[in-house]
Amino acid sequence: MRSFVAEIAERVLGGQAPIVIGLDPRLDALPQRVVPNGPPAARIVEFYREALPAIARHAPCVKPNIAFFEQFGADGYRAYEETCALARKNGLLVIGDIKRGDIGSTAEAYADGHFGLADALTLHPYLGGDSIAPFLKACDPARGGRAVFVLVRTSNPGARDFQDLLVGAEALCDVVARAVTRWGSDMPKSEGYSAVGAVVGATWPQELARLRALLPHSWLLLPGVGAQGGAVKDLAAAFDRRGLGALVNQSRGVMQCFQPSSGDWLDAIERAAKAFADECRAVIGGRSS
């Protein structure tokens, strides 16, 4: 398979919207008719078995959040594995939202295990460069062409607790952004972007242009649209003039857009995915050339 960054650039340039659909399964939000009274893991897998083909018609990527699977123990982890496999079977790229970050052999084990399931992973940088390095090995096109998205400016209100702290004259999130750029500086680029991306919350649009400038060669993963208050219309600064450079994530607004008792839940998901894709195309279409 081609590298993640080459593949996502080709798909967006080919007309797909630069969107990611988050997969955060909540039992009380699943359609009631899907494996009624079945075990949680079975209900989750069947839900995605039916929903992912509809998503694939409108989105290039999905982002399963491992926490919503792990809460159900070993069966839940198997459901995560099956969901990743189903997504790939439907032609979707998979961003494993695992937020790992550790050192030495521990990081190597995380990288080996999770890159076997996903095309890209979310990481936290608090332990420093040596906690990221084992993941970067798999980003080499000759060794798998995977990608990472490092937490730089998260979408939650508590982000200010640490990410706004000054390191010299700069906010900590800016220092991390510079590190992300440095980690990707020697990597091969595809359409100008390396495999070392950054998570930048869509809930901070006033900071987006500054962070984009600090991350000139990074794909930005932009969570926080919809339920968290972020708006697609405020994210134009994340994209270059070709519509590349950023992926907008939405979870609940697409995957929980129906009542669990509804009989047309699958059509509702597809309508919501299409509307989200169209909204993002309008933003990148409005960029000056």
N, C-alpha and C positions, 0 to 999 in steps of 0.2 A: 504493500500500500504506500501511496505517496505520503509525504509528511503532513501533519495536521495543518500547519500554516499554509502550505501550498494548496491543500485540498479546500480549506475554508475560503481562501482568496479566490480560487477558481469558481467555487459555487456562488459566491456573492457577485463576482464579475459576470457570471452567467445568468444572473437575474434573481437568485434566491435572496430573500431578505436576511439581513445580518442579525438574526434572532436566535435565542436559545430558550427552550421550554424547560423550566425546572420541574423535576419529578420529586415531589415531596409527599408521599402517600400518607393520608390520614384516614383511618378506618371510618370515621363518622361522615366523611365526605365522599366515600366511594358509592357508586350506583348500587342500590339495594339488590338489583337482580343479578349482580355479578357474584357467583358462588355464594348464594345466601346461606348464612349460618356456617360457612366454611371457615377454616383456620385463616388467620390474618395473612400469612405469606401467600397462600393459594389465591386469596382474593386480590391481593396486590398484583401478582404476576398475571392473572387473567385480565384484570383491568388494563394493564399496559399491553397485553397481547392484542386487545381489541383497539386500544387508543393510539398506539404508536404508528400504525399505517396512516391514520388520518393526520397525525402531526407531521409525518414525513412528507406529506404533500405540500407543506408550507414552511417548514423549518429545516435548516441544515444540521442542527445540533440539539441534543438534550443534555440536561445536567441533573442526574440523580443525586440526591443528597443522602449520603450513607446513614445519617443519624435516624432517618425515618424508617430505615430497614433494620438497622442494628438493634433497635428497641425490642424487636421480636426474637432476639437471640440467634441461634444457629440457623433456624428456618428463615429468619429475616435476612441474614447475610446471603443465604442461598438465593433468596428472592432478588437481592441486589445483583448477584451474579447473573441470574436469568434475565433480569431487566436490561442489563448492559448488553447481553447477547442478543436479546430481541431487538433492541435499538439498532445494533449493528446490522442485524439481518434485514432490517427495513431501510438500510442505507444511511442511517443517521450517525453522525459523529457523536462521541460520548465524552463529556467532561465530567469526570468523577469528582464530586464535591466532597472531598474527604478532609481538607484543611489539616494535612499532616505537616510535621516539621520536627525532625529529631536529628541526632548526630550519628556518624560512623555507621556501624553495621546495622543499627536500627533503621536509619534512613534508607539504607540499601535494601533492607527487607521490605519496607513499605513500598519503595519504588518497584521492586521486582513483582510484588504481589498485585499492586493496583494498576500498574501499566499493562498487566495481562488482561485487564478488564476494560480499561478506558483508554481513549486516545489522548486525553489531557487530564491534568489533575490540578486542584487548588491546593496551595501550600501557604503556611504562615512562616514568616522570616525571623521570628523573635530569637531563635538560637543562632542566627548568623549564617554566613556564607557556606560553612561546611555542612550545614543542615540541608542546604539546597543542592549542593554539588552532586550527590548521588542521583538525584532526579534528572539533572542536566545531561548526564551520560546518555539517557534514553532519548534525549531531544536531538541528538546527532542523527541526520538522515540515514547514515550508514548503520545505525543501531536502533532503528525503529521509527525515527521521525516524530516522536511524541512532543507534547508541549506542556507547559506549566503556566498557571496563573497565580501569581504571588499576591497575597493580601497587602494592599497599599493604603487604600482609604475605604473602609468598610461602610456599609449602608446604615448601620444601626446608630441610634442617638449616642450610645456610650462610646462611639469611636473617638469622641473628643477627649475622653479620659486620658488616653495615652498618645493618640496620633497627632494631637495638637501641641504636645509638649515641645519646647524649643531645644534643639541641639545646636548650640551656637546661635546663629541667626535664623535657622530654618526649622520648620515644623518637622517632627519625626517622620510623618508620612512622606514628606519631600525627600528626606534622607533615604528612606526605603525605596522611593521611586528612582533615585539616582543609582542605588545598588542594583535594582532590577535592570536598568539600562546597561550597567557595567557587566552584569552576568550574561547578558545577551550580546554583548558587543562583538565578540569574536565568533559568533555562530553564523552559519549560512543564513542568508535572508531570502525570503520569498515575497516578491512584490514590495520589498523594502522592510519587511517585518521578520523579526526573529521568533524563535519558539518560546521565549521567556516573556510571557504576558503579565498583566497586572489586573487585580480586582479593584475597581474604583466604583464606589456606590453611586447609583443614579440619583440618590437623595441629596447629593452635594453638587448641583449643577454650577454653582458659583465658583467652584474650585476646579472644574473640569478642564478649562483651557490651560490653566497653570500646570496641572498634572499631565495633560497631553503633551505639553512642551517638554516636560522632564522625561517623558517616555516616548521619544519620537519613533522608535522601532519596535514598540510593543503593541500587540493586540490587547485591547482593554475589554475586560468582562464587566458589564455594567448591571449589577443586580439592584433590586429595590423599586422597580417599576410596578405600579398598581397598588397593592395592599399596603406597601411601606411608604407610599406617597410620592415616589419618583414619577416623572412624566417623560414620555418619549420625545415630545416636542422640545424639551430642554437639552437634548443630548447631541445636537449637531456638531458641537466643538470636538467631539470624540472621533469624528470620521475625517478621512482625507477626501480629496475632491473626487475620488473614484468610488466613494462609499465603503472603503476598506478601513481597517484599523480598530474596529470595535464590534462587540456582540452584545446586544441588549437582552437581558434575561427577564422573563416573567414566569411565575409559577402559578399562584392561585387564580389569577385572572383568566387563565386558560384551562387549567386542570380542575378547577373547582367552580366553573361557571354555570353549574346546573344544580338543581335540587336532587338529592340522592334518590328520591322517589320517581324522578322524571324518566319517561320512556324514551326520550329522544336525546339522551345525554351525549351520545357519540356525535350526533349532528351538531350539538351545542359546542363541543370541544373543537370540531373542525371550523365552525363559524368564528369562534374566538381566536383560534390560531391564525386564520386568514385575516381577520381584522387587525390583529397585532402585526402580522407581516406587512400588511398594506400601510399601516401607520408608520412603521420604520422605513419603508421604501419612500414614503412621502418626505421624511426628514432628510434622507440621503439624496433624494432627488432634488431637494431644494438647495443643495450645496452649490456654490458658484463654481464654474469650470475654469 
